[in-house]
Amino acid sequence: MTFDGWLDNETFQILTDDPFHLHKGGDCPDWMEYFFDASSGHFDFAAFLEVLLSAVETVVEDTFSSRVHPPRLRRVTTNEAFRRSVCNQCVRYDR
C-alpha cells in the first residue's frame, strides 16, 4: 500500500538524538496530528494501523452487504465470525 501524499512531502522526520522513532515532519498533514504522542512526539503506528484497518473493514462490509460486488469475489471469514472464534495458536501465545 502506498500513500501518495507522503511520497514527495516531509511527512515524517527522524531526529539524530532519537533515531528509533518517527516524528512529525514539516509537511505533515493536520489530520495526522492524532497519531503523534503529545508528550514524546513519536508517531503511534499502532493507532494509525487501527484506524486504517477499521476503514478497510467498513468498506469491505459495505461492499458485501450492498451485494454490488463481482460474483466470484467471496469472503472466506467475516471479521465478526473471526472475533467469535477461538484460534488455538492465539490462545497458546496469550499464556
WOWO-V995777 format. One line per field, one symbol per residue. ss: DSSP state (2 for helix, 1 for strand, 0 for the rest). phi: phi as a letter, one per 20 degrees, with the letter a starting at -180 (. if undefined). A space follows every 10 residues. Layout:
ss: ???
phi: ???
This chain:
ss: 0002222000 0111100111 1111000002 2222210000 0110222222 2222222222 2222220000 0000000022 2222000222 22220
phi: .ddgfefdde fcbdefebfd cedfefdffg feggedffee nffeffffff ffffffgfff fffffelddg feeceecfff ffffedegff fffff
